[in-house]
């Protein structure tokens, strides 16, 4: 038998060699590195006791929940529980005391960064706003390398939920509320973390230095009832399949390793007990038979709170029967030997289900190379934490994510004369932790906007003005007004939005207006400026550091009092530098909104990024809005005659310091490739170099069947052009994007198909500016 040994470094090398040789001589074929992953799993599982199998199905955020785990073994643990030296000592003890020498797999949250001291990239909502798929893959490649370098083999990410309700506090964790854009990013992130499928070695292994991606949160976790975390998704299966399943299909096609189910119920069943979605859809329909399912914190135990089970042993049984593999224990324990014995005795689950779950855990450990390099000495990438190249990538990603929402009278970019004496106002201008966002590695070196002004040698006066999570403080507001109206002020930059206390997990809101005292602050600054002669009035720029869409008071009137609005979101550790670059014109903004912004919180759910506004027919009376450009008529709110067809900012909206023209559009369906090929020319018609997200939409032909969006976003190309330059662009739209769910009402079977007929293909810089169009027929 030809063996390929993966040696350890230093004094462990000889020991590893002798142990592996002795193991093979003793008949331990699962330690033969020449065998495929599946064969090694099949060889090991029959030897393991019930307690040993169950131990592989436990994940720990707190080691005290499982004292003495070394002997029976342990499935997963948070990498932050150990220093690098402690990781080695822990693995050595597990390998010594366990019968089968199964290493512990360490995991790391990887939404936008790796471990302690590593680079913190922009949050997913910012990466989504870049509309640059290759950039997102590049970022997750860097995140994956950093994650492996600190000792973890599993990345908790990407988050591919579509956060459709901005009241929900976790909005910044998702790329977009659009299924197609999120699908593009799901593929890019999976390739970045794991490597592309075509690059994987034979036998089911990951390439060296890669980590297994555990995408979150399967399924439908983005539009909970009332915008409240953990509330159920009130949607039928047609909507689930149309709007929420596509990114998971893309992640599966990219070879994703596993999923973390969501907190809530879908189709009335909690996801951690949902056999239909975990077994039939995830492992069957999406063709991921080895997909690992790792619970969210305590969520298998939480089946008791849902009223599904009476006790922890029943929760264990329900979880295993539904297809759960790992119980992530953050304080509550359902997967324990006592609960397993009770569940087996009462036929709440079976030994076969337990073996299935443990087999998927072992599959993950073999595939990531953990068995063959348990100390990660040979498969740790030579990456230094937060190296200059990584910070440069973070700055580039931040710059491309910034969205210019409003620019009245070309107030931006600020000319050099406007940067002589700047009034910088807002708690968020000097809050690094809020700039980074949640799920952030410790020890990050953050450049805030205030720090960026200092680095640039700009003379400025800083005033807190207001804190998002605190009530209005009149003294702070007065100080901010004084700074904004001080003689000689050449520009006023207000950085407002939300902080980690007002936007994040369990930080849901019933209003989208600026929280805390910021609403009063903005009103006060706008009012004070009106008293200044218009000819001497410096530009007022609002930098909106919000993790969710925002509104601006009744009728959004506050927007009329500012000259420019730049959305910065959660731009990561280099965000301050990127913001200042864009404000001064050193960089041209090229971000676009990955979600439609509603005019008011009452508009939430009344249409949106899938353009499912409630069409009521082609007739008009005093309660209906006028027909849109396509002849569609929408019911409208009494307070807003323009109706739901008129958002505050459309999906894909984003301004630039230059202008772009789209022309020469062609579209043809290729039956051989099962794709729609869309080609067009983009020209930079302005006076500055810049980039634009060239967005492609289709309007489907009429059809009898399930109701679907009247217009769909289907693809994008990020185009960088020098002033005056043109580029021919081709966007290929594949079957998975074009096909829509179908349902056989006789057999109750679900399928997918491309609707035959003439499609209207549109191109533009946003959903509201896609005027260039041509028809293409699909058979």
C-alpha positions in Angstrom: 0.0 0.0 0.0 1.6 3.2 -1.1 1.4 5.8 1.6 1.8 9.6 1.4 2.7 10.8 4.9 2.0 14.3 6.0 4.7 14.9 8.5 4.6 17.2 11.5 7.2 19.8 12.1 9.9 19.6 14.8 10.1 17.0 17.5 6.6 15.7 16.7 7.8 14.4 13.3 9.2 11.0 14.3 6.4 10.4 16.8 3.8 11.0 14.1 5.6 8.7 11.7 5.8 5.9 14.3 2.2 6.3 15.4 0.9 6.2 11.8 3.0 3.2 10.9 1.9 1.3 14.0 -1.8 2.2 13.3 -1.7 0.7 9.8 0.1 -2.3 11.1 -2.6 -2.7 13.7 -5.3 -2.6 11.1 -6.5 1.1 11.2 -7.2 1.7 7.5 -9.0 5.0 8.2 -5.5 6.5 8.9 -4.4 5.6 5.3 -4.1 9.0 3.6 -4.2 7.4 0.1 -7.9 6.3 0.6 -10.8 8.6 -0.4 -12.6 10.4 2.4 -15.7 8.2 2.2 -13.7 5.0 2.5 -11.9 6.3 5.6 -15.2 7.3 7.2 -16.8 3.9 6.5 -13.8 2.1 8.0 -13.9 4.0 11.3 -17.5 4.3 12.1 -18.2 0.6 13.0 -15.6 0.6 15.7 -17.0 3.5 17.7 -19.3 3.2 20.7 -22.5 5.2 21.1 -20.8 7.6 23.5 -17.9 8.1 21.1 -20.2 8.7 18.2 -22.2 11.2 20.2 -19.1 13.0 21.4 -18.3 13.8 17.7 -21.7 15.4 17.5 -21.0 18.0 20.2 -19.7 21.5 19.6 -18.6 23.7 22.5 -18.5 27.4 23.1 -17.7 26.7 26.7 -15.4 23.8 27.7 -16.9 23.5 31.1 -20.0 22.0 29.6 -18.1 18.8 28.7 -15.4 18.0 31.4 -13.2 15.2 30.4 -14.0 15.4 26.7 -10.5 14.3 25.8 -11.2 10.6 26.3 -14.5 10.1 24.4 -13.5 12.9 22.0 -15.1 16.1 20.8 -16.5 17.2 17.5 -16.0 21.0 17.4 -14.9 23.9 19.6 -14.4 27.6 19.2 -10.9 28.5 18.2 -11.0 31.5 20.6 -11.0 29.1 23.6 -7.3 28.3 23.0 -4.1 30.0 22.3 -2.0 28.4 19.6 0.1 26.6 22.2 -3.1 25.4 24.0 -4.4 24.1 20.7 -1.4 21.8 20.3 -1.6 20.7 23.9 -5.4 20.0 23.6 -5.0 18.0 20.4 -2.1 16.0 21.9 -4.2 15.0 24.9 -7.2 14.1 22.7 -5.0 11.9 20.4 -3.4 10.3 23.4 -6.5 9.5 25.5 -9.0 8.7 22.7 -9.2 5.2 21.4 -9.4 6.4 17.8 -7.2 9.5 17.9 -9.8 11.8 16.4 -8.8 15.4 16.5 -11.1 18.3 17.5 -12.1 20.6 14.7 -11.9 24.3 15.7 -14.3 26.8 14.2 -14.2 30.6 13.7 -16.8 33.2 12.9 -15.9 34.4 9.4 -18.4 36.9 8.3 -15.8 39.4 7.4 -12.6 38.5 9.1 -10.6 35.7 10.7 -9.1 35.3 14.2 -7.7 37.7 16.8 -5.5 40.3 15.3 -6.3 39.5 11.7 -7.7 41.9 9.1 -11.4 43.0 9.5 -12.9 43.5 6.1 -16.2 45.3 5.4 -19.4 43.6 6.7 -21.3 41.5 4.1 -23.8 44.2 3.5 -20.9 46.4 2.3 -19.4 43.7 0.2 -22.9 43.2 -1.3 -22.9 46.9 -2.2 -19.7 46.6 -4.2 -21.6 44.6 -6.8 -18.2 43.1 -7.5 -18.3 39.3 -7.4 -14.6 38.7 -8.0 -13.7 41.1 -5.2 -16.0 39.2 -2.8 -14.2 36.0 -3.7 -10.8 37.7 -3.1 -11.9 38.9 0.3 -13.2 35.4 1.4 -10.0 33.8 0.1 -8.1 36.1 2.5 -10.5 35.4 5.3 -10.2 31.7 4.8 -6.4 31.8 4.9 -6.4 33.8 8.1 -8.9 31.4 9.6 -6.7 28.4 8.9 -3.6 30.2 10.0 -5.0 30.6 13.5 -5.8 27.0 13.8 -9.4 26.7 12.7 -10.6 24.3 9.9 -14.2 25.5 9.8 -15.5 29.0 8.9 -18.9 30.1 10.1 -19.8 31.7 6.9 -20.8 33.0 4.5 -24.1 34.4 5.7 -26.4 34.0 2.7 -29.7 35.0 4.2 -31.6 37.7 2.5 -32.5 40.3 5.0 -35.7 41.7 3.6 -37.1 43.4 6.7 -34.8 46.3 7.8 -36.3 46.3 11.3 -34.4 43.1 11.8 -31.2 43.9 13.6 -28.9 41.5 11.7 -29.4 43.3 8.3 -25.6 44.1 8.0 -24.7 40.4 8.1 -26.2 39.6 4.7 -25.0 40.5 1.3 -28.4 41.5 -0.3 -32.1 41.0 -0.1 -32.1 39.9 -3.7 -31.9 36.1 -4.4 -29.8 36.3 -7.5 -27.2 38.8 -6.2 -26.9 36.8 -3.0 -26.5 33.6 -5.0 -23.6 35.2 -6.9 -21.9 36.1 -3.7 -22.7 32.7 -2.1 -20.7 31.0 -4.9 -17.9 33.6 -4.7 -17.5 33.2 -0.9 -17.6 29.4 -1.0 -14.9 29.4 -3.7 -12.8 31.9 -1.7 -13.0 29.9 1.6 -12.8 26.4 0.1 -11.3 26.7 -3.3 -13.3 26.0 -6.5 -14.6 22.5 -7.1 -12.3 22.1 -10.1 -9.2 22.7 -7.9 -10.0 20.1 -5.3 -7.8 17.0 -5.1 -9.3 13.6 -5.8 -11.0 11.6 -3.0 -13.2 14.4 -1.6 -10.4 16.5 0.1 -10.1 20.2 0.3 -7.0 21.8 -1.2 -4.2 22.7 1.3 -4.7 25.8 3.4 -8.5 25.9 2.8 -11.3 25.7 5.4 -14.8 24.1 5.2 -17.5 26.7 4.8 -20.6 26.4 7.1 -23.1 28.8 5.6 -25.7 30.5 7.8 -28.7 30.4 8.4 -30.6 27.7 6.6 -33.4 28.7 5.6 -35.5 31.9 5.2 -33.8 33.7 8.1 -34.2 37.3 6.9 -37.8 38.3 7.0 -39.1 37.2 10.5 -42.6 38.2 11.5 -42.5 41.8 12.8 -38.8 42.0 12.0 -38.1 40.2 15.3 -35.2 37.8 15.6 -36.3 34.2 15.9 -39.9 34.8 14.8 -41.2 32.5 12.1 -41.1 33.1 8.4 -44.7 33.5 7.4 -44.4 32.5 3.7 -45.7 29.6 1.6 -43.4 27.1 -0.1 -43.7 28.9 -3.4 -42.2 32.1 -1.9 -39.6 30.1 0.1 -38.4 28.4 -3.1 -38.6 31.5 -5.2 -36.9 34.0 -2.9 -35.0 32.1 -0.2 -33.8 28.8 -1.6 -31.7 30.1 -4.7 -28.6 31.1 -2.7 -28.5 27.8 -1.0 -28.7 26.0 -4.3 -25.7 28.1 -5.4 -23.8 27.3 -2.3 -24.5 23.6 -2.8 -23.4 23.8 -6.4 -20.1 25.4 -5.3 -19.5 22.4 -3.0 -20.3 24.0 0.3 -19.5 21.8 3.3 -22.4 22.5 5.6 -25.0 24.7 7.0 -26.2 26.2 10.3 -30.0 26.1 10.5 -31.8 29.2 11.5 -33.4 30.1 14.8 -37.0 30.2 13.5 -39.8 28.0 12.0 -40.3 27.7 8.3 -43.6 26.3 7.0 -44.6 26.1 10.6 -41.7 23.7 11.7 -38.6 24.9 13.6 -35.6 24.4 11.3 -33.7 22.3 13.9 -36.5 19.8 13.7 -37.4 20.3 10.0 -36.9 16.9 8.3 -38.3 18.2 5.0 -35.8 21.0 4.5 -32.8 19.3 6.2 -33.1 15.8 4.7 -35.3 16.1 1.6 -34.2 19.5 0.3 -30.7 20.1 1.6 -29.3 16.6 1.3 -31.6 15.3 -1.4 -32.8 18.0 -3.8 -29.6 20.2 -3.4 -27.5 17.1 -3.7 -25.4 17.6 -0.6 -25.6 14.1 1.1 -22.6 14.8 3.3 -23.6 18.4 4.2 -22.8 18.9 7.9 -25.6 20.5 10.0 -24.3 22.3 13.1 -26.9 24.0 15.3 -27.0 27.6 16.3 -26.3 28.2 20.0 -28.5 25.9 22.1 -31.1 25.7 19.3 -31.7 21.9 19.6 -32.5 22.5 23.3 -34.7 25.4 22.2 -37.1 22.9 20.6 -38.5 22.7 24.1 -39.3 26.5 23.9 -41.1 25.9 20.6 -43.3 23.4 22.3 -42.1 20.6 20.1 -40.7 18.4 22.8 -41.0 17.9 26.5 -37.4 17.6 27.6 -33.7 17.5 26.5 -33.6 13.9 25.5 -36.7 14.4 23.3 -34.9 17.4 21.8 -31.9 15.1 21.0 -34.2 12.6 19.3 -36.0 15.2 17.3 -32.8 16.8 16.2 -31.1 13.6 15.0 -34.3 12.4 13.3 -34.6 15.7 11.4 -31.0 15.5 10.2 -29.1 17.6 12.7 -25.5 16.4 13.2 -23.9 18.7 15.8 -25.4 20.3 18.9 -23.6 23.6 19.5 -23.7 24.0 23.3 -23.4 27.5 24.6 -24.9 26.9 28.0 -27.5 24.2 27.4 -26.9 20.6 26.6 -29.2 18.2 24.7 -26.6 15.9 23.1 -25.3 14.1 26.3 -24.8 10.4 27.0 -27.7 10.4 29.5 -30.1 12.0 27.0 -29.0 9.7 24.2 -29.6 6.6 26.3 -33.0 7.8 27.3 -33.9 8.7 23.7 -32.8 5.3 22.4 -34.6 3.5 25.1 -37.9 5.3 24.2 -37.3 5.0 20.4 -37.1 8.8 20.0 -34.2 8.1 17.7 -32.0 5.2 16.5 -28.4 4.2 16.5 -28.5 4.4 12.7 -29.3 8.1 12.9 -26.5 8.6 15.4 -24.0 6.9 13.0 -25.2 9.0 10.1 -24.6 12.2 12.0 -21.2 11.2 13.3 -20.2 10.0 9.8 -20.8 13.5 8.5 -18.7 15.0 11.2 -15.8 12.6 10.4 -16.3 13.3 6.7 -15.7 17.0 7.5 -12.6 16.2 9.6 -11.0 13.9 7.0 -11.8 16.2 4.1 -10.2 19.2 5.7 -7.0 17.2 6.4 -7.4 17.3 10.2 -6.8 13.6 10.7 -3.5 13.8 8.7 -2.3 17.1 10.2 -4.0 17.5 13.6 -1.6 20.2 14.8 -1.9 22.1 11.5 1.8 22.3 11.1 1.9 21.3 7.4 -1.3 22.9 6.3 -1.2 26.3 7.9 -0.7 29.0 5.2 2.3 31.4 5.6 0.0 34.4 6.4 1.0 37.1 8.8 -2.0 38.7 10.6 -3.1 42.0 9.2 -0.2 42.2 6.7 0.0 45.3 4.4 -1.5 43.4 1.5 -4.5 42.4 3.5 -5.1 46.0 4.7 -4.8 47.2 1.1 -7.5 44.7 0.1 -9.6 45.8 3.0 -9.3 49.4 1.9 -10.1 48.6 -1.7 -13.2 46.6 -0.6 -14.3 49.4 1.6 -13.9 52.0 -1.2 -16.0 49.9 -3.6 -18.7 49.4 -1.1 -19.5 53.1 -0.4 -22.7 54.3 -2.0 -23.3 57.9 -3.0 -27.1 58.2 -2.4 -27.5 62.0 -3.0 -25.2 64.7 -4.4 -27.1 68.0 -4.7 -25.4 70.5 -7.0 -22.3 68.3 -7.1 -21.4 69.1 -3.5 -19.0 66.1 -3.6 -16.2 65.6 -4.1 -15.0 68.3 -1.7 -12.5 70.6 -3.5 -9.2 71.3 -1.7 -10.5 74.6 -0.4 -13.4 72.9 1.4 -11.0 70.7 3.4 -9.1 73.6 5.1 -11.3 73.7 8.2 -13.7 70.9 8.6 -16.4 70.4 11.3 -16.6 66.7 11.9 -19.6 65.7 14.0 -20.9 62.4 15.3 -20.0 59.7 17.7 -19.5 57.2 14.9 -16.7 59.3 13.3 -14.5 58.2 16.2 -15.9 54.8 17.1 -13.8 52.0 15.7 -15.8 49.1 17.1 -19.0 50.4 15.5 -17.2 50.9 12.2 -16.2 47.2 12.2 -19.6 45.8 13.1 -20.5 42.5 14.9 -18.6 39.2 14.7 -15.3 41.0 14.6 -11.8 39.7 15.5 -10.3 41.2 18.6 -7.3 43.5 18.4 -8.1 45.1 15.0 -6.2 48.3 14.1 -9.0 50.6 13.0 -8.7 53.8 11.0 -11.8 55.8 11.8 -12.9 58.9 9.8 -11.4 61.2 12.4 -8.1 59.3 12.3 -8.2 59.6 8.5 -8.5 63.3 8.7 -5.6 63.4 11.1 -3.5 61.2 8.8 -4.3 63.6 5.9 -3.2 66.6 7.9 -6.6 68.2 7.7 -7.5 70.9 10.2 -10.8 69.9 11.8 -13.0 70.4 14.9 -14.7 67.3 16.3 -17.9 67.3 18.3 -19.8 64.2 19.4 -23.2 65.7 18.8 -25.1 62.6 19.6 -24.7 58.9 20.4 -27.0 56.4 18.5 -27.8 54.4 21.6 -28.3 57.4 24.0 -31.1 60.0 24.3 -30.5 63.5 23.0 -28.0 65.5 25.0 -28.7 69.2 24.5 -25.1 70.2 25.5 -23.6 67.8 22.9 -26.0 69.1 20.3 -25.2 72.8 21.1 -21.5 72.0 20.8 -22.0 70.4 17.4 -24.1 73.3 16.1 -21.3 75.7 17.3 -18.7 73.6 15.4 -20.9 73.5 12.2 -21.5 77.3 12.2 -18.1 78.5 13.4 -16.5 81.2 11.3 -14.1 79.9 8.7 -15.7 76.4 8.5 -15.2 75.2 5.0 -17.2 71.9 5.2 -19.5 70.1 7.7 -19.3 66.3 7.8 -22.0 64.6 9.9 -21.4 60.9 10.5 -24.6 59.4 11.8 -26.2 56.0 11.8 -26.5 53.2 14.3 -24.0 51.5 16.6 -23.7 48.0 17.9 -26.3 48.7 20.6 -28.9 49.7 18.0 -28.1 47.4 15.1 -27.0 43.7 15.4 -28.3 40.4 16.7 -31.2 40.9 19.1 -31.2 44.6 18.2 -34.4 44.8 16.2 -36.3 48.2 15.9 -39.8 49.4 15.1 -38.5 52.6 13.5 -36.0 53.2 10.7 -35.3 56.8 11.6 -31.9 57.7 13.0 -31.9 56.3 16.6 -31.0 58.1 19.9 -30.4 61.9 19.8 -29.2 61.9 16.2 -32.6 62.9 14.7 -32.6 66.0 17.0 -28.9 66.7 16.1 -29.5 66.6 12.4 -32.6 68.9 12.7 -30.6 71.3 14.8 -27.6 71.5 12.4 -29.9 71.9 9.4 -31.9 74.7 11.2 -28.7 76.5 12.2 -27.3 76.5 8.7 -30.5 78.1 7.4 -29.6 81.2 9.4 -26.3 81.5 7.6 -26.2 83.4 4.3 -26.4 80.9 1.4 -23.3 82.3 -0.3 -21.2 81.7 2.9 -22.8 78.4 3.8 -20.3 75.5 3.7 -21.4 72.1 2.2 -23.2 69.8 4.6 -22.3 66.1 4.0 -24.1 63.3 5.8 -22.0 60.1 6.0 -24.6 57.4 6.9 -22.9 54.7 9.0 -26.0 52.5 9.2 -26.1 48.7 9.2 -29.7 48.8 7.9 -31.7 51.1 5.5 -32.7 54.3 7.2 -35.4 56.9 6.9 -35.3 60.6 7.7 -38.4 61.8 9.5 -41.8 62.6 8.1 -41.7 62.5 4.3 -37.9 62.1 4.7 -37.7 65.9 4.8 -34.3 65.9 6.5 -32.7 64.7 3.2 -33.6 68.1 1.7 -31.5 69.9 4.3 -28.2 68.2 3.4 -26.1 68.6 0.3 -24.8 65.0 -0.1 -25.4 61.6 1.5 -22.7 58.9 1.4 -23.7 55.5 2.9 -20.7 53.9 4.5 -22.4 51.0 6.4 -19.9 48.9 8.3 -16.7 49.3 6.1 -14.2 47.5 8.2 -10.8 48.5 9.6 -9.8 50.7 6.7 -13.2 52.3 6.4 -12.2 55.8 7.6 -9.5 56.1 5.0 -11.9 54.9 2.2 -14.6 57.4 3.3 -12.2 60.3 3.2 -10.8 59.2 -0.2 -14.4 59.3 -1.6 -15.3 62.6 0.1 -12.3 64.3 -1.4 -12.4 62.6 -4.8 -9.2 60.6 -4.4 -11.6 57.7 -5.1 -14.8 57.7 -7.1 -17.8 56.1 -5.4 -18.9 52.9 -7.2 -21.1 51.1 -4.7 -24.8 50.4 -5.3 -27.5 49.6 -2.9 -28.0 45.8 -2.5 -31.5 46.3 -1.1 -34.3 48.7 -1.9 -34.8 51.4 0.8 -38.4 52.0 1.8 -39.8 55.5 2.3 -41.2 54.6 5.7 -41.2 51.6 8.0 -44.9 51.1 7.1 -43.8 50.4 3.5 -41.7 47.4 4.5 -42.9 44.3 2.8 -44.9 46.2 0.1 -42.8 45.3 -2.8 -39.0 45.3 -2.9 -36.0 43.9 -4.5 -37.9 41.1 -6.2 -40.2 43.8 -7.5 -43.3 42.0 -6.2 -45.3 45.1 -5.7 -49.0 44.2 -5.4 -50.3 44.8 -8.9 -54.1 45.5 -8.8 -54.9 45.8 -12.5 -54.9 48.3 -15.2 -57.5 50.7 -13.8 -57.2 53.8 -11.9 -59.4 55.7 -9.4 -58.6 58.2 -6.6 -57.1 55.4 -4.5 -54.7 54.0 -7.0 -51.3 55.3 -8.3 -50.9 56.2 -12.0 -49.7 53.4 -14.3 -45.9 53.0 -14.3 -43.8 52.8 -17.5 -44.9 49.2 -18.1 -48.6 50.0 -17.6 -48.9 48.4 -14.2 -51.0 49.9 -11.5 -50.4 49.5 -7.8 -52.5 50.1 -4.8 -51.0 53.0 -2.8 -51.0 54.2 0.8 -53.2 57.2 1.5 -50.1 59.0 2.9 -48.1 58.3 -0.2 -49.9 58.7 -3.6 -46.8 57.7 -5.4 -47.3 54.2 -4.1 -45.0 51.3 -3.5 -43.6 51.7 -7.0 -41.6 54.7 -5.7 -39.0 53.7 -3.1 -36.8 56.1 -1.2 -33.8 54.6 -3.1 -34.2 51.8 -5.6 -32.4 48.5 -5.6 -29.0 49.1 -7.3 -29.0 52.8 -6.8 -25.6 54.5 -6.6 -24.3 57.8 -7.9 -20.8 58.6 -9.3 -18.6 61.6 -9.9 -18.8 60.7 -13.6 -21.5 59.4 -15.9 -22.0 56.3 -17.9 -24.0 55.4 -21.1 -25.3 52.0 -22.0 -25.9 51.1 -25.7 -25.7 48.4 -28.4 -27.7 45.9 -26.4 -28.2 42.4 -27.7 -29.6 39.3 -26.0 -29.9 35.7 -27.3 -30.6 32.4 -25.7 -28.1 29.6 -26.1 -29.9 26.3 -26.0 -26.6 24.4 -26.0 -25.3 26.2 -22.9 -28.8 26.7 -21.4 -28.0 30.4 -20.8 -29.0 33.8 -21.9 -26.1 35.8 -23.4 -26.5 39.5 -22.9 -24.0 41.9 -24.5 -23.8 45.7 -24.5 -21.4 48.6 -24.5 -20.7 50.8 -21.5 -19.0 54.2 -22.0 -17.7 56.6 -19.4 -19.2 59.9 -20.7 -18.0 62.0 -17.8 -14.9 63.9 -16.8 -13.5 61.4 -14.3 -12.3 57.8 -14.2 -14.9 55.6 -12.5 -16.7 52.3 -12.2 -20.3 51.2 -12.5 -22.3 48.1 -11.8 -23.9 47.3 -15.1 -27.1 45.5 -14.0 -29.2 43.1 -16.1 -32.9 42.6 -15.5 -35.5 40.5 -17.3 -39.3 40.8 -17.6 -40.7 37.3 -18.0 -43.4 36.5 -20.5 -47.0 36.0 -19.3 -47.6 32.5 -18.0 -50.2 30.4 -16.1 -48.6 29.1 -12.9 -47.1 30.4 -9.7 -47.0 34.2 -9.4 -43.5 35.5 -9.8 -41.8 38.9 -9.8 -42.8 41.0 -12.8 -39.1 42.0 -13.2 -36.1 40.1 -12.0 -32.4 41.1 -11.5 -30.4 38.4 -13.2 -26.8 39.5 -13.5 -24.2 42.2 -13.1 -20.8 43.2 -14.4 -18.6 45.7 -12.5 -17.0 47.8 -15.2 -14.0 50.1 -14.5 -13.4 52.8 -17.1 -11.1 55.7 -17.7 -12.9 58.9 -18.7 -14.0 58.7 -22.3 -13.3 55.0 -22.5 -15.8 52.3 -23.7 -16.0 48.5 -23.1 -18.0 45.7 -24.6 -19.6 43.7 -21.7 -21.1 40.3 -21.8 -23.2 38.9 -18.9 -24.2 35.2 -19.1 -27.4 34.3 -17.2 -27.5 30.5 -16.5 -30.4 28.1 -16.0 -30.4 28.3 -12.2 -31.2 32.1 -12.5 -33.6 31.9 -15.4 -35.6 28.8 -14.1 -38.5 29.4 -11.7 -40.3 27.0 -9.4 -43.1 24.9 -10.8 -45.6 22.8 -8.9 -47.6 19.8 -10.0 -50.9 20.1 -8.2 -51.7 16.4 -8.8 -48.5 14.9 -7.5 -47.6 17.8 -5.2 -44.1 17.6 -6.7 -41.9 20.7 -7.0 -39.7 21.4 -10.0 -38.0 24.2 -11.9 -38.3 25.3 -15.5 -37.6 28.2 -17.8 -40.9 29.8 -18.9 -41.0 29.8 -22.8 -41.7 33.0 -24.6 -40.3 36.5 -25.3 -38.4 38.1 -22.4 -37.7 41.8 -22.2 -34.0 42.2 -21.3 -33.0 45.4 -19.7 -29.7 47.0 -18.7 -28.9 50.0 -16.5 -27.2 51.3 -13.4 -30.2 50.5 -11.1 -33.6 49.0 -11.1 -35.0 52.5 -11.7 -32.7 53.3 -14.7 -32.9 50.1 -16.8 -34.3 51.8 -19.8 -32.2 50.2 -22.5 -34.0 47.0 -23.5 -34.4 44.4 -26.1 -36.4 41.2 -26.5 -35.1 37.7 -26.5 -37.1 34.5 -27.0 -36.6 31.4 -25.0 -37.9 28.1 -26.3 
